[in-house]
């Protein structure tokens, strides 16, 4: 199986690298103040498991409401997790997208919107989708 990396609105060309190269660079990036979140999509089958897993890996506050509005609010805040750059690596997004395509579209739109939001700040957010092609 060949994995493919899709970068939502690239800030820097990480998408040209494979997942092994990105993992090898993670330590160096963290030393430079980059916060890296890894989302294992094999554990995500629906909206609720997606929201639960995102909240867990991104360490959302206890007040997170486990709905789309709450996701949009928290992913554009991240004050509890200060960094010079954020990278969300979402491995196996097809596990969610194939089971609930309409919910996946909403999640994808929120992620893309968050990337756009963070581009207007000094702290970019990059979202890498690593999946089958």
N, C-alpha and C positions, 0 to 999 in steps of 0.2 A: 504494500500500500504506500503510495506517495502522499506525503503531507504537503500542504500548501499554506503559506502565510499571507494573509490579507491584512493590510494596515489601513485603518480608517483615518483618512486625511493625514497622510504622513507628515510628521514634523521633521524627522531625520530618517534616513534610509535604513531603518532596521529591517524592513520587510524583505530586503535583498538577502538576508541571512537565513540559515535554517535554524530550527529550534535548538539544536545542539550548540551552535555558535552563540545564540542568544543566552542560553543557560550558562555557558562558560564565561560570558561577559557580565553576568549578574552581580558577582561579588565586586568587581571593579566599579560598576554603576552605582551600587549601594554605597560604596565608600565616597562617591562623589555627591551623595545626597539624593539619589534616585530611589524612590519607593516602588518596588516591583510586587505586583499582585498576580498570583497564578490561580486561574480558575479552571479546574478539571471538569470539563463538560461531560465526561462519562457518568458523572453523578447527577446530571441535570436532565430532567425529562419533561418538565412543565414550568409554567410561570412561577409557582410557589417554590419549587426546588431551585430555580434560577435565582430568585430574590433572596432565598435563605443562604445560598452559597456565596453570592456577591456580598451580602451583608457580613458574612463570616470572614471572607478573605480580605475585604477592604476595611474590616473592623469598624463597621458602622455603629453609631451610638445606640444605646438601648431604646431610644425613642423612635427608631426606624419603624415605619408603619407597614412594611411588607406589601407595598402596592407600587404601581408605576410612578405616581407622583412623588412618593417618598424616595424612590430610587433616583429620580431626576434631581430632587433637592439635595440628597446626600452626595451624589457623585460629582456635583458641582460645588461642593463645600470643602470637605476633607480637612477642615481645620484641626481635627484631632490627630492628623497624620501629616505634619509639616514635612515638606520635601522641596527639592529644587526641580524635580521632574517626577512624573508618575507614569508607570507603564503597567497596563493590564494585559496579561497574556491569557487568552481564552482558548484553551485546547479542546478540541472535539465539539465545536459549536453545533455541528450537524446533528448531534444527539437530541438537541432541543428543537432545532429548526425543522427537522423532518417530522417530528411528532406533533408539534403545535406551531405550524407556520405563521399563523396570524399573530400569536403571542410573541413569537420570535421576531417578527417584523417590528413590533412595538419596542422590544428590548434593543434591537439593532438601531432603531431610530434614536432612542435615548442615548445609547453609547456614542453614536455619531454626533449628536447634538452636544454631548459633554466634551468631546474632543474639540469641537468648534468653540465652545465656551472657553476652555482652557487655553486655546491658541491666543486668545485676547489677553492673556495674563503673562506674567514672567515665569509661570510654572506650567509647562505643557503636560498634557495627558496624551499618551499614545495607547491605542487599543490594537492589539495584534490578535487576529483570529487565525488559529492554526488548525486546519482541517483537511479533510479529503477533497479532492477536486473532481 
